């Protein structure tokens, strides 16, 4: 049975610095590199046939490190020019099928464009606009940050790519790895699992942790339960703590 493996990139340098990243092309941190290598070890039991990644460096790095742990080389197939013609005429012929796999990259599965928030410290943003507002900008389904995309916007660009490009390889019996981002993968998981607009803000995807689905008779079924809806509980505890702290300060 073919499998779909979704992996959020490892920790980036701006994740580590608590900054909004979006489309800014930031590389992995030292921790992120280790996370990606560990993810590759976890996936050694699955023979990956084809991979998809975004156009952003942190997702591409994660993918290549995962493949390196499996002793595989990703061959990027470009959309324009002679390289596309090479892939068009020779795809499946010149590849060393044991150690080389085709990799397709698309900005359709890029991270959410955060607009005016990009490069800003998240705590500074909370101080400026409030915790609730920033939470909804980050996690709300159809709420746009200033001059940026909502998750709904990401969903609209990612899902047609998922249906047309990624699922077509599953239909051909291929194991497909997708290395992308928190928001583009949240959109794909929302689509696969039919998660409601109300619940999707609370979906948490950890760094470099594979989510595996089996594909059979046109349906995807989850095999690894590696994502959760724990964020609201954590967030509510934070809120209660902040309110108590605020009240305590007022009394003094």
NUSEZA-65333 format. One record per residue (C-alpha): residue number from 1; residue in three letters; y negated, x, z. Coordinates in nm, 4 decimals, decimal comma, always signed. Example, Ala and Ser with C-alpha at 12.3 -4.5 7.8 and 13.67 -1.06 7.14 Angstrom:
<node><nr>1</nr><rest>ALA</rest><y>+0,4500</y><x>+1,2300</x><z>+0,7800</z></node>
<node><nr>2</nr><rest>SER</rest><y>+0,1060</y><x>+1,3670</x><z>+0,7140</z></node>
This chain:
<node><nr>1</nr><rest>UNK</rest><y>+0,0000</y><x>+0,0000</x><z>+0,0000</z></node>
<node><nr>2</nr><rest>UNK</rest><y>-0,3393</y><x>+0,1473</x><z>-0,0973</z></node>
<node><nr>3</nr><rest>UNK</rest><y>-0,5899</y><x>+0,2011</x><z>+0,1805</z></node>
<node><nr>4</nr><rest>UNK</rest><y>-0,9664</y><x>+0,1969</x><z>+0,2160</z></node>
<node><nr>5</nr><rest>UNK</rest><y>-1,1094</y><x>+0,4475</x><z>+0,4652</z></node>
<node><nr>6</nr><rest>UNK</rest><y>-1,4704</y><x>+0,4022</x><z>+0,5754</z></node>
<node><nr>7</nr><rest>UNK</rest><y>-1,6395</y><x>+0,6916</x><z>+0,7578</z></node>
<node><nr>8</nr><rest>UNK</rest><y>-1,9928</y><x>+0,7112</x><z>+0,8893</z></node>
<node><nr>9</nr><rest>UNK</rest><y>-2,1298</y><x>+1,0654</x><z>+0,8552</z></node>
<node><nr>10</nr><rest>UNK</rest><y>-2,1216</y><x>+1,3036</x><z>+1,1521</z></node>
<node><nr>11</nr><rest>UNK</rest><y>-2,4233</y><x>+1,3524</x><z>+1,3742</z></node>
<node><nr>12</nr><rest>UNK</rest><y>-2,7231</y><x>+1,4799</x><z>+1,1756</z></node>
<node><nr>13</nr><rest>UNK</rest><y>-2,9975</y><x>+1,7074</x><z>+1,3058</z></node>
<node><nr>14</nr><rest>UNK</rest><y>-3,2345</y><x>+1,4096</x><z>+1,3280</z></node>
<node><nr>15</nr><rest>UNK</rest><y>-2,9713</y><x>+1,1953</x><z>+1,5020</z></node>
<node><nr>16</nr><rest>UNK</rest><y>-2,9587</y><x>+1,4735</x><z>+1,7587</z></node>
<node><nr>17</nr><rest>UNK</rest><y>-3,3409</y><x>+1,4746</x><z>+1,7834</z></node>
<node><nr>18</nr><rest>UNK</rest><y>-3,3504</y><x>+1,0921</x><z>+1,8203</z></node>
<node><nr>19</nr><rest>UNK</rest><y>-3,5526</y><x>+1,0403</x><z>+1,5007</z></node>
<node><nr>20</nr><rest>UNK</rest><y>-3,5391</y><x>+0,7653</x><z>+1,2393</z></node>
<node><nr>21</nr><rest>UNK</rest><y>-3,3867</y><x>+0,9264</x><z>+0,9317</z></node>
<node><nr>22</nr><rest>UNK</rest><y>-3,3371</y><x>+0,6701</x><z>+0,6549</z></node>
<node><nr>23</nr><rest>UNK</rest><y>-3,3653</y><x>+0,8372</x><z>+0,3152</z></node>
<node><nr>24</nr><rest>UNK</rest><y>-3,4906</y><x>+1,1701</x><z>+0,4500</z></node>
<node><nr>25</nr><rest>UNK</rest><y>-3,2272</y><x>+1,4251</x><z>+0,3468</z></node>
<node><nr>26</nr><rest>UNK</rest><y>-3,1290</y><x>+1,5843</x><z>+0,6771</z></node>
<node><nr>27</nr><rest>UNK</rest><y>-2,8118</y><x>+1,7968</x><z>+0,7169</z></node>
<node><nr>28</nr><rest>UNK</rest><y>-2,5448</y><x>+1,7671</x><z>+0,9836</z></node>
<node><nr>29</nr><rest>UNK</rest><y>-2,5928</y><x>+1,9200</x><z>+1,3263</z></node>
<node><nr>30</nr><rest>UNK</rest><y>-2,3375</y><x>+2,1689</x><z>+1,4651</z></node>
<node><nr>31</nr><rest>UNK</rest><y>-2,1790</y><x>+1,8779</x><z>+1,6519</z></node>
<node><nr>32</nr><rest>UNK</rest><y>-2,1738</y><x>+1,6703</x><z>+1,3324</z></node>
<node><nr>33</nr><rest>UNK</rest><y>-1,9865</y><x>+1,9467</x><z>+1,1497</z></node>
<node><nr>34</nr><rest>UNK</rest><y>-1,7207</y><x>+1,9519</x><z>+1,4219</z></node>
<node><nr>35</nr><rest>UNK</rest><y>-1,6965</y><x>+1,5711</x><z>+1,4167</z></node>
<node><nr>36</nr><rest>UNK</rest><y>-1,6346</y><x>+1,5747</x><z>+1,0416</z></node>
<node><nr>37</nr><rest>UNK</rest><y>-1,3655</y><x>+1,8429</x><z>+1,0728</z></node>
<node><nr>38</nr><rest>UNK</rest><y>-1,1921</y><x>+1,6461</x><z>+1,3497</z></node>
<node><nr>39</nr><rest>UNK</rest><y>-1,2077</y><x>+1,3355</x><z>+1,1307</z></node>
<node><nr>40</nr><rest>UNK</rest><y>-1,0391</y><x>+1,5330</x><z>+0,8525</z></node>
<node><nr>41</nr><rest>UNK</rest><y>-0,7582</y><x>+1,6262</x><z>+1,0909</z></node>
<node><nr>42</nr><rest>UNK</rest><y>-0,7149</y><x>+1,2616</x><z>+1,1902</z></node>
<node><nr>43</nr><rest>UNK</rest><y>-0,6833</y><x>+1,1610</x><z>+0,8249</z></node>
<node><nr>44</nr><rest>UNK</rest><y>-0,4268</y><x>+1,4253</x><z>+0,7284</z></node>
<node><nr>45</nr><rest>UNK</rest><y>-0,1543</y><x>+1,1617</x><z>+0,7187</z></node>
<node><nr>46</nr><rest>UNK</rest><y>-0,3356</y><x>+0,9724</x><z>+0,4423</z></node>
<node><nr>47</nr><rest>UNK</rest><y>-0,3365</y><x>+1,1210</x><z>+0,0930</z></node>
<node><nr>48</nr><rest>UNK</rest><y>-0,6865</y><x>+1,0509</x><z>-0,0402</z></node>
<node><nr>49</nr><rest>UNK</rest><y>-0,6974</y><x>+0,9879</x><z>-0,4164</z></node>
<node><nr>50</nr><rest>UNK</rest><y>-1,0663</y><x>+0,9212</x><z>-0,4791</z></node>
<node><nr>51</nr><rest>UNK</rest><y>-1,3867</y><x>+0,9296</x><z>-0,2757</z></node>
<node><nr>52</nr><rest>UNK</rest><y>-1,7309</y><x>+0,7710</x><z>-0,2774</z></node>
<node><nr>53</nr><rest>UNK</rest><y>-2,0409</y><x>+0,8958</x><z>-0,1024</z></node>
<node><nr>54</nr><rest>UNK</rest><y>-2,4134</y><x>+0,8321</x><z>-0,0941</z></node>
<node><nr>55</nr><rest>UNK</rest><y>-2,6749</y><x>+1,0637</x><z>-0,2470</z></node>
<node><nr>56</nr><rest>UNK</rest><y>-2,7748</y><x>+1,1939</x><z>+0,0972</z></node>
<node><nr>57</nr><rest>UNK</rest><y>-2,6650</y><x>+1,5350</x><z>+0,2197</z></node>
<node><nr>58</nr><rest>UNK</rest><y>-2,5239</y><x>+1,4317</x><z>+0,5597</z></node>
<node><nr>59</nr><rest>UNK</rest><y>-2,2750</y><x>+1,1908</x><z>+0,3989</z></node>
<node><nr>60</nr><rest>UNK</rest><y>-2,1785</y><x>+1,4426</x><z>+0,1292</z></node>
<node><nr>61</nr><rest>UNK</rest><y>-2,1322</y><x>+1,7203</x><z>+0,3867</z></node>
<node><nr>62</nr><rest>UNK</rest><y>-1,9121</y><x>+1,4936</x><z>+0,5973</z></node>
<node><nr>63</nr><rest>UNK</rest><y>-1,6983</y><x>+1,4068</x><z>+0,2969</z></node>
<node><nr>64</nr><rest>UNK</rest><y>-1,6500</y><x>+1,7696</x><z>+0,1895</z></node>
<node><nr>65</nr><rest>UNK</rest><y>-1,5612</y><x>+1,8789</x><z>+0,5423</z></node>
<node><nr>66</nr><rest>UNK</rest><y>-1,3044</y><x>+1,5990</x><z>+0,5703</z></node>
<node><nr>67</nr><rest>UNK</rest><y>-1,1518</y><x>+1,7078</x><z>+0,2385</z></node>
<node><nr>68</nr><rest>UNK</rest><y>-1,1585</y><x>+2,0748</x><z>+0,3440</z></node>
<node><nr>69</nr><rest>UNK</rest><y>-0,9515</y><x>+1,9878</x><z>+0,6500</z></node>
<node><nr>70</nr><rest>UNK</rest><y>-0,6996</y><x>+1,8361</x><z>+0,4083</z></node>
<node><nr>71</nr><rest>UNK</rest><y>-0,7064</y><x>+2,1386</x><z>+0,1749</z></node>
<node><nr>72</nr><rest>UNK</rest><y>-0,8644</y><x>+1,9276</x><z>-0,0994</z></node>
<node><nr>73</nr><rest>UNK</rest><y>-1,1578</y><x>+1,9892</x><z>-0,3302</z></node>
<node><nr>74</nr><rest>UNK</rest><y>-1,3931</y><x>+1,7079</x><z>-0,4225</z></node>
<node><nr>75</nr><rest>UNK</rest><y>-1,5063</y><x>+1,7173</x><z>-0,7869</z></node>
<node><nr>76</nr><rest>UNK</rest><y>-1,8369</y><x>+1,5317</x><z>-0,8184</z></node>
<node><nr>77</nr><rest>UNK</rest><y>-1,8550</y><x>+1,3203</x><z>-1,1335</z></node>
<node><nr>78</nr><rest>UNK</rest><y>-2,2157</y><x>+1,2886</x><z>-1,2458</z></node>
<node><nr>79</nr><rest>UNK</rest><y>-2,3584</y><x>+0,9825</x><z>-1,4155</z></node>
<node><nr>80</nr><rest>UNK</rest><y>-2,5487</y><x>+1,1550</x><z>-1,6950</z></node>
<node><nr>81</nr><rest>UNK</rest><y>-2,5106</y><x>+1,4389</x><z>-1,9409</z></node>
<node><nr>82</nr><rest>UNK</rest><y>-2,2129</y><x>+1,6470</x><z>-2,0454</z></node>
<node><nr>83</nr><rest>UNK</rest><y>-2,0424</y><x>+1,6286</x><z>-1,7069</z></node>
<node><nr>84</nr><rest>UNK</rest><y>-2,0072</y><x>+1,2548</x><z>-1,7446</z></node>
<node><nr>85</nr><rest>UNK</rest><y>-1,8557</y><x>+1,3054</x><z>-2,0897</z></node>
<node><nr>86</nr><rest>UNK</rest><y>-1,6166</y><x>+1,5618</x><z>-1,9421</z></node>
<node><nr>87</nr><rest>UNK</rest><y>-1,5049</y><x>+1,3166</x><z>-1,6752</z></node>
<node><nr>88</nr><rest>UNK</rest><y>-1,4843</y><x>+1,0321</x><z>-1,9249</z></node>
<node><nr>89</nr><rest>UNK</rest><y>-1,2474</y><x>+1,2119</x><z>-2,1627</z></node>
<node><nr>90</nr><rest>UNK</rest><y>-1,0505</y><x>+1,4247</x><z>-1,9188</z></node>
<node><nr>91</nr><rest>UNK</rest><y>-1,0333</y><x>+1,2177</x><z>-1,6000</z></node>
<node><nr>92</nr><rest>UNK</rest><y>-0,6770</y><x>+1,2250</x><z>-1,4672</z></node>
<node><nr>93</nr><rest>UNK</rest><y>-0,5738</y><x>+1,5082</x><z>-1,7026</z></node>
<node><nr>94</nr><rest>UNK</rest><y>-0,7427</y><x>+1,8288</x><z>-1,5855</z></node>
<node><nr>95</nr><rest>UNK</rest><y>-0,7421</y><x>+1,7498</x><z>-1,2155</z></node>
<node><nr>96</nr><rest>UNK</rest><y>-0,4979</y><x>+1,9271</x><z>-0,9898</z></node>
<node><nr>97</nr><rest>UNK</rest><y>-0,3802</y><x>+1,6008</x><z>-0,8371</z></node>
<node><nr>98</nr><rest>UNK</rest><y>-0,2488</y><x>+1,7686</x><z>-0,5250</z></node>
<node><nr>99</nr><rest>UNK</rest><y>-0,5678</y><x>+1,9531</x><z>-0,4298</z></node>
<node><nr>100</nr><rest>UNK</rest><y>-0,8566</y><x>+1,7992</x><z>-0,6298</z></node>
<node><nr>101</nr><rest>UNK</rest><y>-0,9962</y><x>+1,4481</x><z>-0,6238</z></node>
<node><nr>102</nr><rest>UNK</rest><y>-1,2834</y><x>+1,2806</x><z>-0,8105</z></node>
<node><nr>103</nr><rest>UNK</rest><y>-1,5944</y><x>+1,2018</x><z>-0,6058</z></node>
<node><nr>104</nr><rest>UNK</rest><y>-1,8482</y><x>+0,9398</x><z>-0,7099</z></node>
<node><nr>105</nr><rest>UNK</rest><y>-2,1934</y><x>+0,9338</x><z>-0,5508</z></node>
<node><nr>106</nr><rest>UNK</rest><y>-2,4330</y><x>+0,6398</x><z>-0,5530</z></node>
<node><nr>107</nr><rest>UNK</rest><y>-2,7669</y><x>+0,5613</x><z>-0,3930</z></node>
<node><nr>108</nr><rest>UNK</rest><y>-2,6425</y><x>+0,2030</x><z>-0,3637</z></node>
<node><nr>109</nr><rest>UNK</rest><y>-2,4623</y><x>+0,3102</x><z>-0,0452</z></node>
<node><nr>110</nr><rest>UNK</rest><y>-2,7513</y><x>+0,5199</x><z>+0,0873</z></node>
<node><nr>111</nr><rest>UNK</rest><y>-2,8734</y><x>+0,4596</x><z>+0,4410</z></node>
<node><nr>112</nr><rest>UNK</rest><y>-3,1349</y><x>+0,1927</x><z>+0,4984</z></node>
<node><nr>113</nr><rest>UNK</rest><y>-3,4852</y><x>+0,2957</x><z>+0,3949</z></node>
<node><nr>114</nr><rest>UNK</rest><y>-3,6804</y><x>+0,2875</x><z>+0,7220</z></node>
<node><nr>115</nr><rest>UNK</rest><y>-4,0267</y><x>+0,3011</x><z>+0,5661</z></node>
<node><nr>116</nr><rest>UNK</rest><y>-4,3041</y><x>+0,3874</x><z>+0,8123</z></node>
<node><nr>117</nr><rest>UNK</rest><y>-4,0494</y><x>+0,4656</x><z>+1,0856</z></node>
<node><nr>118</nr><rest>UNK</rest><y>-3,8896</y><x>+0,7584</x><z>+0,9014</z></node>
<node><nr>119</nr><rest>UNK</rest><y>-3,9318</y><x>+1,0827</x><z>+1,0943</z></node>
<node><nr>120</nr><rest>UNK</rest><y>-4,0580</y><x>+0,9010</x><z>+1,4047</z></node>
<node><nr>121</nr><rest>UNK</rest><y>-3,9022</y><x>+0,9531</x><z>+1,7476</z></node>
<node><nr>122</nr><rest>UNK</rest><y>-3,7187</y><x>+0,6326</x><z>+1,8483</z></node>
<node><nr>123</nr><rest>UNK</rest><y>-3,8465</y><x>+0,6402</x><z>+2,2068</z></node>
<node><nr>124</nr><rest>UNK</rest><y>-4,2026</y><x>+0,6811</x><z>+2,0773</z></node>
<node><nr>125</nr><rest>UNK</rest><y>-4,1486</y><x>+0,3800</x><z>+1,8524</z></node>
<node><nr>126</nr><rest>UNK</rest><y>-4,0256</y><x>+0,1738</x><z>+2,1492</z></node>
<node><nr>127</nr><rest>UNK</rest><y>-4,3339</y><x>+0,2681</x><z>+2,3491</z></node>
<node><nr>128</nr><rest>UNK</rest><y>-4,5590</y><x>+0,1696</x><z>+2,0604</z></node>
<node><nr>129</nr><rest>UNK</rest><y>-4,3948</y><x>-0,1575</x><z>+1,9517</z></node>
<node><nr>130</nr><rest>UNK</rest><y>-4,1618</y><x>-0,2518</x><z>+2,2388</z></node>
<node><nr>131</nr><rest>UNK</rest><y>-3,7859</y><x>-0,2201</x><z>+2,2894</z></node>
<node><nr>132</nr><rest>UNK</rest><y>-3,7031</y><x>-0,5672</x><z>+2,1538</z></node>
<node><nr>133</nr><rest>UNK</rest><y>-3,9013</y><x>-0,5200</x><z>+1,8328</z></node>
<node><nr>134</nr><rest>UNK</rest><y>-3,7504</y><x>-0,1806</x><z>+1,7581</z></node>
<node><nr>135</nr><rest>UNK</rest><y>-3,4009</y><x>-0,3118</x><z>+1,8341</z></node>
<node><nr>136</nr><rest>UNK</rest><y>-3,4496</y><x>-0,5919</x><z>+1,5797</z></node>
<node><nr>137</nr><rest>UNK</rest><y>-3,5887</y><x>-0,3514</x><z>+1,3203</z></node>
<node><nr>138</nr><rest>UNK</rest><y>-3,2849</y><x>-0,1303</x><z>+1,3701</z></node>
<node><nr>139</nr><rest>UNK</rest><y>-3,0172</y><x>-0,3963</x><z>+1,4027</z></node>
<node><nr>140</nr><rest>UNK</rest><y>-3,1515</y><x>-0,7313</x><z>+1,2843</z></node>
<node><nr>141</nr><rest>UNK</rest><y>-2,9972</y><x>-0,8599</x><z>+0,9608</z></node>
<node><nr>142</nr><rest>UNK</rest><y>-3,3030</y><x>-0,9835</x><z>+0,7735</z></node>
<node><nr>143</nr><rest>UNK</rest><y>-3,5912</y><x>-0,8196</x><z>+0,9615</z></node>
<node><nr>144</nr><rest>UNK</rest><y>-3,7761</y><x>-0,5428</x><z>+0,7775</z></node>
<node><nr>145</nr><rest>UNK</rest><y>-3,9383</y><x>-0,2476</x><z>+0,9539</z></node>
<node><nr>146</nr><rest>UNK</rest><y>-4,2896</y><x>-0,1681</x><z>+0,8270</z></node>
<node><nr>147</nr><rest>UNK</rest><y>-4,2609</y><x>-0,0928</x><z>+0,4524</z></node>
<node><nr>148</nr><rest>UNK</rest><y>-3,8828</y><x>-0,0533</x><z>+0,4868</z></node>
<node><nr>149</nr><rest>UNK</rest><y>-3,5533</y><x>-0,2276</x><z>+0,4091</z></node>
<node><nr>150</nr><rest>UNK</rest><y>-3,3653</y><x>-0,4803</x><z>+0,6202</z></node>
<node><nr>151</nr><rest>UNK</rest><y>-2,9867</y><x>-0,4743</x><z>+0,6530</z></node>
<node><nr>152</nr><rest>UNK</rest><y>-2,9862</y><x>-0,7746</x><z>+0,4191</z></node>
<node><nr>153</nr><rest>UNK</rest><y>-3,1570</y><x>-0,5598</x><z>+0,1535</z></node>
<node><nr>154</nr><rest>UNK</rest><y>-2,8918</y><x>-0,2887</x><z>+0,2007</z></node>
<node><nr>155</nr><rest>UNK</rest><y>-2,6159</y><x>-0,5510</x><z>+0,1790</z></node>
<node><nr>156</nr><rest>UNK</rest><y>-2,7545</y><x>-0,6773</x><z>-0,1517</z></node>
<node><nr>157</nr><rest>UNK</rest><y>-2,7427</y><x>-0,3321</x><z>-0,3116</z></node>
<node><nr>158</nr><rest>UNK</rest><y>-2,4217</y><x>-0,2032</x><z>-0,1501</z></node>
<node><nr>159</nr><rest>UNK</rest><y>-2,1846</y><x>-0,4971</x><z>-0,1975</z></node>
<node><nr>160</nr><rest>UNK</rest><y>-2,2032</y><x>-0,5199</x><z>-0,5804</z></node>
<node><nr>161</nr><rest>UNK</rest><y>-2,1214</y><x>-0,1458</x><z>-0,5895</z></node>
<node><nr>162</nr><rest>UNK</rest><y>-1,8362</y><x>-0,2005</x><z>-0,3433</z></node>
<node><nr>163</nr><rest>UNK</rest><y>-1,6883</y><x>-0,4894</x><z>-0,5432</z></node>
<node><nr>164</nr><rest>UNK</rest><y>-1,7245</y><x>-0,3318</x><z>-0,8868</z></node>
<node><nr>165</nr><rest>UNK</rest><y>-1,6627</y><x>+0,0379</x><z>-0,8243</z></node>
<node><nr>166</nr><rest>UNK</rest><y>-1,4722</y><x>+0,0892</x><z>-0,5006</z></node>
<node><nr>167</nr><rest>UNK</rest><y>-1,2356</y><x>-0,2086</x><z>-0,5060</z></node>
<node><nr>168</nr><rest>UNK</rest><y>-1,1366</y><x>-0,1298</x><z>-0,8660</z></node>
<node><nr>169</nr><rest>UNK</rest><y>-0,9662</y><x>+0,1901</x><z>-0,7450</z></node>
<node><nr>170</nr><rest>UNK</rest><y>-0,7838</y><x>+0,0000</x><z>-0,4713</z></node>
<node><nr>171</nr><rest>UNK</rest><y>-0,6535</y><x>-0,2389</x><z>-0,7346</z></node>
<node><nr>172</nr><rest>UNK</rest><y>-0,5102</y><x>+0,0627</x><z>-0,9178</z></node>
<node><nr>173</nr><rest>UNK</rest><y>-0,3183</y><x>+0,1620</x><z>-0,6066</z></node>
<node><nr>174</nr><rest>UNK</rest><y>-0,5499</y><x>+0,4454</x><z>-0,4978</z></node>
<node><nr>175</nr><rest>UNK</rest><y>-0,6379</y><x>+0,5467</x><z>-0,1417</z></node>
<node><nr>176</nr><rest>UNK</rest><y>-1,0190</y><x>+0,5449</x><z>-0,1312</z></node>
<node><nr>177</nr><rest>UNK</rest><y>-1,2431</y><x>+0,7282</x><z>+0,1145</z></node>
<node><nr>178</nr><rest>UNK</rest><y>-1,6067</y><x>+0,6152</x><z>+0,1526</z></node>
<node><nr>179</nr><rest>UNK</rest><y>-1,8399</y><x>+0,8511</x><z>+0,3385</z></node>
<node><nr>180</nr><rest>UNK</rest><y>-2,1693</y><x>+0,6775</x><z>+0,3986</z></node>
<node><nr>181</nr><rest>UNK</rest><y>-2,4076</y><x>+0,5581</x><z>+0,6704</z></node>
<node><nr>182</nr><rest>UNK</rest><y>-2,4331</y><x>+0,3252</x><z>+0,9669</z></node>
<node><nr>183</nr><rest>UNK</rest><y>-2,6193</y><x>+0,0517</x><z>+0,7816</z></node>
<node><nr>184</nr><rest>UNK</rest><y>-2,4524</y><x>+0,0695</x><z>+0,4399</z></node>
<node><nr>185</nr><rest>UNK</rest><y>-2,1125</y><x>+0,0632</x><z>+0,6115</z></node>
<node><nr>186</nr><rest>UNK</rest><y>-2,2202</y><x>-0,2210</x><z>+0,8400</z></node>
<node><nr>187</nr><rest>UNK</rest><y>-2,2960</y><x>-0,4165</x><z>+0,5237</z></node>
<node><nr>188</nr><rest>UNK</rest><y>-1,9531</y><x>-0,3379</x><z>+0,3779</z></node>
<node><nr>189</nr><rest>UNK</rest><y>-1,7736</y><x>-0,4231</x><z>+0,7033</z></node>
<node><nr>190</nr><rest>UNK</rest><y>-1,9750</y><x>-0,7469</x><z>+0,7245</z></node>
<node><nr>191</nr><rest>UNK</rest><y>-1,8532</y><x>-0,8372</x><z>+0,3769</z></node>
<node><nr>192</nr><rest>UNK</rest><y>-1,4886</y><x>-0,7432</x><z>+0,4368</z></node>
<node><nr>193</nr><rest>UNK</rest><y>-1,4566</y><x>-0,9111</x><z>+0,7754</z></node>
<node><nr>194</nr><rest>UNK</rest><y>-1,6929</y><x>-1,2014</x><z>+0,7085</z></node>
<node><nr>195</nr><rest>UNK</rest><y>-1,9087</y><x>-1,1168</x><z>+1,0108</z></node>
<node><nr>196</nr><rest>UNK</rest><y>-2,1921</y><x>-1,3612</x><z>+1,0684</z></node>
<node><nr>197</nr><rest>UNK</rest><y>-2,5623</y><x>-1,2767</x><z>+1,0388</z></node>
<node><nr>198</nr><rest>UNK</rest><y>-2,5865</y><x>-1,3515</x><z>+1,4105</z></node>
<node><nr>199</nr><rest>UNK</rest><y>-2,3136</y><x>-1,1062</x><z>+1,5140</z></node>
<node><nr>200</nr><rest>UNK</rest><y>-2,3810</y><x>-0,8191</x><z>+1,2752</z></node>
<node><nr>201</nr><rest>UNK</rest><y>-2,6787</y><x>-0,6775</x><z>+1,4765</z></node>
<node><nr>202</nr><rest>UNK</rest><y>-2,4310</y><x>-0,5861</x><z>+1,7522</z></node>
<node><nr>203</nr><rest>UNK</rest><y>-2,1762</y><x>-0,4015</x><z>+1,5386</z></node>
<node><nr>204</nr><rest>UNK</rest><y>-2,1524</y><x>-0,0364</x><z>+1,6415</z></node>
<node><nr>205</nr><rest>UNK</rest><y>-2,0042</y><x>+0,2320</x><z>+1,4146</z></node>
<node><nr>206</nr><rest>UNK</rest><y>-1,9420</y><x>+0,5726</x><z>+1,5789</z></node>
<node><nr>207</nr><rest>UNK</rest><y>-2,0011</y><x>+0,9004</x><z>+1,3986</z></node>
<node><nr>208</nr><rest>UNK</rest><y>-1,7218</y><x>+1,0443</x><z>+1,1815</z></node>
<node><nr>209</nr><rest>UNK</rest><y>-1,4619</y><x>+0,7937</x><z>+1,3007</z></node>
<node><nr>210</nr><rest>UNK</rest><y>-1,2405</y><x>+0,6401</x><z>+1,0307</z></node>
<node><nr>211</nr><rest>UNK</rest><y>-1,2009</y><x>+0,2670</x><z>+0,9883</z></node>
<node><nr>212</nr><rest>UNK</rest><y>-0,8867</y><x>+0,2006</x><z>+0,7837</z></node>
<node><nr>213</nr><rest>UNK</rest><y>-0,8031</y><x>-0,1134</x><z>+0,5857</z></node>
<node><nr>214</nr><rest>UNK</rest><y>-0,4852</y><x>-0,1882</x><z>+0,3941</z></node>
<node><nr>215</nr><rest>UNK</rest><y>-0,5227</y><x>-0,3523</x><z>+0,0510</z></node>
<node><nr>216</nr><rest>UNK</rest><y>-0,2611</y><x>-0,6034</x><z>-0,0578</z></node>
<node><nr>217</nr><rest>UNK</rest><y>-0,2723</y><x>-0,8998</x><z>-0,2979</z></node>
<node><nr>218</nr><rest>UNK</rest><y>-0,6480</y><x>-0,8672</x><z>-0,3327</z></node>
<node><nr>219</nr><rest>UNK</rest><y>-0,7089</y><x>-0,8764</x><z>+0,0430</z></node>
<node><nr>220</nr><rest>UNK</rest><y>-0,8220</y><x>-0,6093</x><z>+0,2891</z></node>
<node><nr>221</nr><rest>UNK</rest><y>-0,6777</y><x>-0,6100</x><z>+0,6410</z></node>
<node><nr>222</nr><rest>UNK</rest><y>-0,7912</y><x>-0,3782</x><z>+0,9192</z></node>
<node><nr>223</nr><rest>UNK</rest><y>-0,5360</y><x>-0,1300</x><z>+1,0486</z></node>
<node><nr>224</nr><rest>UNK</rest><y>-0,7523</y><x>+0,0742</x><z>+1,2885</z></node>
<node><nr>225</nr><rest>UNK</rest><y>-0,9838</y><x>-0,1010</x><z>+1,5334</z></node>
<node><nr>226</nr><rest>UNK</rest><y>-1,2383</y><x>+0,1765</x><z>+1,5660</z></node>
<node><nr>227</nr><rest>UNK</rest><y>-1,5603</y><x>-0,0225</x><z>+1,5605</z></node>
<node><nr>228</nr><rest>UNK</rest><y>-1,6788</y><x>-0,2569</x><z>+1,8316</z></node>
<node><nr>229</nr><rest>UNK</rest><y>-1,9376</y><x>-0,5101</x><z>+1,9362</z></node>
<node><nr>230</nr><rest>UNK</rest><y>-2,0141</y><x>-0,3313</x><z>+2,2637</z></node>
<node><nr>231</nr><rest>UNK</rest><y>-2,3789</y><x>-0,2622</x><z>+2,1852</z></node>
<node><nr>232</nr><rest>UNK</rest><y>-2,5202</y><x>-0,5934</x><z>+2,3212</z></node>
<node><nr>233</nr><rest>UNK</rest><y>-2,3680</y><x>-0,5360</x><z>+2,6654</z></node>
<node><nr>234</nr><rest>UNK</rest><y>-2,5039</y><x>-0,1805</x><z>+2,6805</z></node>
<node><nr>235</nr><rest>UNK</rest><y>-2,8416</y><x>-0,2980</x><z>+2,5528</z></node>
<node><nr>236</nr><rest>UNK</rest><y>-2,8604</y><x>-0,5851</x><z>+2,8026</z></node>
<node><nr>237</nr><rest>UNK</rest><y>-2,7815</y><x>-0,3473</x><z>+3,0902</z></node>
<node><nr>238</nr><rest>UNK</rest><y>-3,0614</y><x>-0,1216</x><z>+2,9687</z></node>
<node><nr>239</nr><rest>UNK</rest><y>-3,2976</y><x>-0,4174</x><z>+2,9536</z></node>
<node><nr>240</nr><rest>UNK</rest><y>-3,2091</y><x>-0,5312</x><z>+3,3055</z></node>
<node><nr>241</nr><rest>UNK</rest><y>-3,2575</y><x>-0,1770</x><z>+3,4355</z></node>
<node><nr>242</nr><rest>UNK</rest><y>-3,5974</y><x>-0,1475</x><z>+3,2662</z></node>
<node><nr>243</nr><rest>UNK</rest><y>-3,7109</y><x>-0,4836</x><z>+3,4037</z></node>
<node><nr>244</nr><rest>UNK</rest><y>-3,6046</y><x>-0,3920</x><z>+3,7565</z></node>
<node><nr>245</nr><rest>UNK</rest><y>-3,7753</y><x>-0,0541</x><z>+3,7268</z></node>
<node><nr>246</nr><rest>UNK</rest><y>-4,0904</y><x>-0,2202</x><z>+3,5942</z></node>
<node><nr>247</nr><rest>UNK</rest><y>-4,0951</y><x>-0,4746</x><z>+3,8783</z></node>
<node><nr>248</nr><rest>UNK</rest><y>-4,0373</y><x>-0,2005</x><z>+4,1336</z></node>
<node><nr>249</nr><rest>UNK</rest><y>-4,3355</y><x>-0,0071</x><z>+4,0013</z></node>
<node><nr>250</nr><rest>UNK</rest><y>-4,5567</y><x>-0,3161</x><z>+4,0204</z></node>
<node><nr>251</nr><rest>UNK</rest><y>-4,4748</y><x>-0,3653</x><z>+4,3886</z></node>
<node><nr>252</nr><rest>UNK</rest><y>-4,6084</y><x>-0,0207</x><z>+4,4651</z></node>
